[in-house]
Amino acid sequence: MSRLKELLNRAGVTLAEVTEHLDSLAHPERVIQSRELGKKEQVKLWEISENSKPLDFDYFVPRDAKPLEAFPFDGRNSLPAFTLFQKVFYLDNEGNLCGYNNAWIGWLVGPGYYMVNRNPKNEEYEIQVNYTRIPSERPAGWPEIKSNDAFPSMFVYGGTKDNLRWVSDDVVIGRAFKMGEDPMPNWFILCRAAPRKG
């Protein structure tokens, strides 16, 4: 069986083929193959996932989840270094979808807290991780919530909004935008860290 990276380097590959491949894998292998993708494959996946399938907030956190219960997604970005990370999602006590970035480099650039909304330019299909809005509460033991406009977080998260597209029931592809308008040359893939329950 070919790997996800090989599949995405094949001419004419479709999102349906990618989804079928991901769904055929045992979950630990799905995480591994997702995190093998480099920039070239992430760009290709972003392109073929346009208007793929609507994303809902409960894709990331079930509606019946307890407030402040963590739901991590393992990720890899297209940067030349510090590529592996997690985005960890949770609901606050008012039902808002929030999260932060769990990464080794977090000690330097900050935790990158965010709130989640629909992408106003593609509300039907895309979810937006919005670093210009930060939550007021966090799970116990998590890093302190800090503004993304403060030094040095501003160089990574300041004014940034990440748009996410559906790839499969456990995988999404994202791209960073400045203020949700100007596309940045940064992509990333996320795979649910543990299989969805139920």
C-alpha positions, -999 to +999 in steps of 0.1 A: +000+000+000+013+034-009+018+060+018-001+093+020+029+113+010+034+091-021-003+094-030-002+132-029+028+132-052+008+113-078-005+133-108-042+138-108-048+126-072-083+134-059-095+142-024-117+112-025-086+090-030-069+107-001-099+103+022-103+067+013-066+061+020-067+078+054-099+060+064-083+026+056-055+031+081-053+022+118-054+054+138-018+054+150-007+049+114-030+077+103-012+101+127+022+090+115+014+093+078-002+127+083+028+140+101+051+128+073+038+154+049+062+182+038+053+216+024+047+203-012+022+177-001+005+201+023+000+226-005-014+199-028-038+188-001-050+223+006-057+228-031-077+196-036-096+201-004-113+234-015-150+232-008-146+196+002-171+191+030-185+216+056-166+217+089-186+222+121-173+232+156-182+197+169-157+182+145-131+194+170-150+191+203-182+171+208-212+193+217-217+172+249-181+176+261-175+190+295-162+226+297-124+228+296-120+192+285-091+189+261-092+175+226-057+174+210-048+172+173-013+162+163+001+185+136+030+193+113+036+226+097+055+236+065+081+256+082+118+246+079+122+239+116+100+232+147+075+215+125+058+191+150+031+205+174-004+200+187-035+222+185-055+214+215-092+224+214-117+229+243-151+245+250-151+273+276-180+276+301-200+296+277-197+271+249-171+289+228-146+268+209-111+277+220-076+263+221-039+267+222-007+255+205+013+229+224+048+230+209+084+227+220+090+263+209+061+275+230+085+284+259+099+311+235+070+324+214+041+317+239+012+293+239-007+309+211-042+308+225-071+313+201-108+313+196-126+296+167-151+310+143-163+303+108-143+318+080-164+348+070-152+344+034-162+307+032-187+302+060-202+270+045-170+250+044-141+265+065-134+269+102-111+297+113-086+295+141-085+332+152-054+344+171-068+379+172-094+367+198-082+349+229-102+330+256-107+342+291-103+308+307-082+277+303-080+242+317-061+238+350-023+233+345-022+249+311+001+278+302-010+313+312-032+331+286-012+359+270-020+383+243-007+373+208+001+409+201+028+410+228+065+404+223+076+378+211+043+361+203+035+388+178+060+375+154+043+341+152+006+346+161+000+384+159-027+392+134-029+356+122-060+336+113-057+299+102-083+286+078-091+249+081-106+225+055-120+190+059-099+161+045-114+131+064-132+124+097-099+127+115-077+150+094-079+187+083-056+208+063-049+245+072-033+276+058-023+308+077-036+342+067-027+377+080-059+391+094-078+365+074-071+384+042-035+380+030-024+343+024+009+334+040+033+307+027+025+285+057+004+254+057-002+226+083-019+193+087-038+182+118-048+147+127-070+138+157-046+125+184-070+098+195-099+082+175-132+099+178-155+082+203-188+068+191 
